[in-house]
């Protein structure tokens, strides 16, 4: 069916759409929103369908698809109003699938955003009477505000139908396509300042917040832990602190999170992604759509500040997310990849924080309650290290933490939540104002495992891991790492001809698999004949020819079939004359929003094994090509690849 309206993507849609494509299909259910509604007995099935169809007609986002191949950027296509398909199931034992089974299927099934409307409906009946309606929505269509608004409208329609009167809903002032145009016009004047600001913030952040805690690859278990702590007491504690310090309650939570994280990681600067809403500052704030995206929050703790000062700094960092909102999520992804390639170390901006207001709903308890949550398999494939959520209810606060086992085991998750609450309660006393170091002693996390690390800039580098990785190159006999005036230098004893550019490519190609590894800035290479040469590796902006131009280097590597296909696809999708295989996707000129288009083009040619999320990282294109396979033939040394579903074709 042809679209009746098209536009670019709004800021929230850019995040939700790209996040969808960066997540493995079997893990995308974590971004699905499930809403359940009890249906009054007087509501006939036809009335229920009419209410749903009215909402689909009223809100364009519920009948919108998203085209990855549109030029110059992905587009949202609004389709004409039409009847919403409703799956009907019965509670009766008649041999058909049970309601729970069908709802599970609808919840877990992947949305094909290029073809599917982002809403599914299931009506549960008993003796032919609809008892309950379940809606499953993709997060690109709704956020927390939208969920409440959509629920209120649906209930108003049913109430009016039950009373045999016409429902009166406020007119829709703007649609997501209108919002996208308004946002793009508004951010054009501030975009460059925003990008420059966030590039500076990224340069200050440690590449891996969990460098001292992250389990080595041989010991890593790819599973997640999840728990929550609900406390009625904390609501008044936080609001009292916010009032005393003259900030919003969210700033108190940002400060507590920074100090608790610093106590666990040993960091003197804590950075993470904060799911910031664009709704309050939006030119069309009541649009039915996803209107949030991650922003960078960075809190400097180098001078061992007191809690009150950390709150002040956290409030300033939160304000930055509004002041410099001209940069979209995909542009932050690009800046992060650029920074990682510049450092020669993967920058892991993979810790998330979300503050959610659930008032006037109740937390459901009068006493503190700690609960473990099971079945985190989908979230564990999302690519995040941790996800910390604060739910503020009418009568309490819930702290919820998900964490990958490789950075925080179950004991640490529980200690983090209880320690966070303890830190807040400690500062209920107006005389209390713990410094970061004092808070670390109060929280008393066990010390991290002993490792040989080197400090360069804001980063801790695992010396043993870097030396082992370099020694794994087939032309390196041994490698030794050292610091000279803060610069990381590798002394290489070579077993054959090898260049700094080749060694850098070797390290960068393995960064995703070996965290806390950084490529040396300089290589001192001793050849088998005893000759010594010194040079730097390939950096962002250099070309392969320039990096290999030193006397005595080997010939430039002849690209294989997969590399040629990848370079060509990147160049076509991004309108480039050429893409350098020694660069990562973004430093070669690729844009994050066009990464799904690259993957689709490769799939059309029969290539598999590469995802949009991998393209957005720091691996050189040549290393990414080694992960690709064609027509069922796999590269011998390629890791196991998650096979995508049939739709979308990547």
C-alpha positions, 0 to 999 in steps of 0.5 A: 500500500503506498504511503500518504506522507513521508519524512525523515526520522525524529530524534527519538525515532533515529534512536529506536530505529538504529537500536533495532537494527543494531540488536540481534533479532532474537533480542529485540523483544526487550524493546517491545511494550506490552499493554493489557486492558480488561474489557467491560462486558458491555463492549461488543467485539465490533465496538472494540475493533472500532476503537482500535481502528479509530486510534490507528486513524488518529495516530499516524505513528501506529501505521508507519513503516521505515525505509532504510534504503531511502535517500539521502537518509532513512524515511518514515512512510505513513500509510493510509488508515486501515483496519488493524488485524486483531488476533482472537484467542479463547480461554476455552479448551478447544484445541487452539493455542492458549492465550498465554501462548499466543501473547508470548508469540506476539511479544517475542516475534520480531517487528519488520519495521520496513513492512509491519505497522508497529502495533499488534493486538490480541483479544482474549474471549470466553464464550464469545465475549471479549474479556481482555485486550493485549497490545504489543507495540514497538518502542519506536511508536511509544515512550512512557508518556505516549503509553499513558496517553494512548491508554487514557484515550483507549479507556475514554473510547470504551467508557463512551461506548459503554455509556452510548455517547460520543467520545471527545478526545482533544485534537491531535496537534502534530504527528511524528512526521511534523515533529521530524521536520521541526526538529531538523529545522531547529537543530541545524543551527546548533548541530556543529556546537553539539557535536564538538561538545560531545566529542570533547566529552568522549575524549575525557571518558575512560574507554572501558569503565569496567577495565579493572573488573571485566572478566578476561575472555577465557573466564567470561560468561555471557549471561546477565543478572537482574534485581530490584530494590523497592523502598518507600523510605527513599522517596522522602529521602531523595526529595528532601535532599533535592530540596536542600540542594536546590536540584531536581530529584534526578540529579540526586540519583545521577550523583548517587549513581556516579559515586556508587559506580566510582566505588565499584570501578575505581574511576575518577570520572564516571560516564554513562548513557542517560535516557533523556526525553526530548519531550519537555523542550520539543516544539511539539511535545504531545506527539504520539511517538518515541521521544527519548534517546541516550545522551552522555552524562559525564561526572568528574570526580578527580578531586575527591569531591563531596556528595553535595558537589557531585550533585551540583556537577551531576545537575550540570551534566544533566543540563548539558543534555538539553543545551547540546541536544543538537546531536542525534544518537546516530551521530554520538555513535559515530563520534564514539567510533571515531574516538575509539579508532583515534585511541586505538581502543574500543570506547565502550559507552555501554552503561545506561541509566533511566529515570522513570516517573510512575506517580500516581501509581503505588510501589505496592509495598510498605517495607523495603523489598529486594527481588531477583528477576529471571529470564534476562536472555534477550537483554543479555544480547543487547550489547549493554554492560549495565542498565540502571533504572530508577522508578519513582512511584507515589509512595516509594522508589524502585532501584533496578539493575541489570548487569552482564556477568562479565562486569558484575556478578550477582553478589556485586549487583546486590551490593550495588543496589543496597549500597546505593540506597545506603549512600542516599540514607546516609546523606539524610543527615544534613551534617553528612557530606561524604567525599568520593573516597569516604563513600567507597569505604562506606560501600566497601566493594571487594577489591578487583582482581590484581592485574598488570595495568598501565595508565595512559590518559583516562584509560587503564590498559591490560598490559598482559592482554596487549602483549599476548595479542601482539605476540599472536601475530604470525610475524611477531616472536615477542612483544613488550609494552612500556610507557614513555612520557605517557605514550604507550610503546610496544617493543616488538621482536619480529620473526618476519617482515611486519609494519606498524600499520599491520600490527595496528590492524591486527590489534584493532581487529580484535578489540571487540573480543579483548576489552581493556586492550589498546593499540600502542601509539608507537612500535619499535620493531626489531627484525630477524636480522637485528635491524630496528625501526620505529613507527606509528600505527595507522590512525584515523585519517591516514591512508593505507598507502601512507602507513605502509610507505616506510622503507623495508615494508612488505607489499600492500595486502591484496584484498579478498572477495569479501573485503572488495564486496564490503568496501564497495557496499560501504562506498555505494551506500554512503556516496563515497568514491572509495572506502579505505579498508584499513579504516573503521566504517565511520572514519572511512566516511560511513554514516551510522544511519546508512549502516543497515543499508550496507548490510541489506546490500551485502545480503542481496549479494549473498553475504552474511555474518555482518551486522549494523552494530559491528559496522558502527564499531572500531574494527577496520573494514578489513577485519570486518570482512573476515567475519563475512561468509557467502552462499553457506561457505564460512571463513575458516577462522570466523567466529560463530555468527547469529543467523538473522531472521528472514525479515528484514533481509539482514 
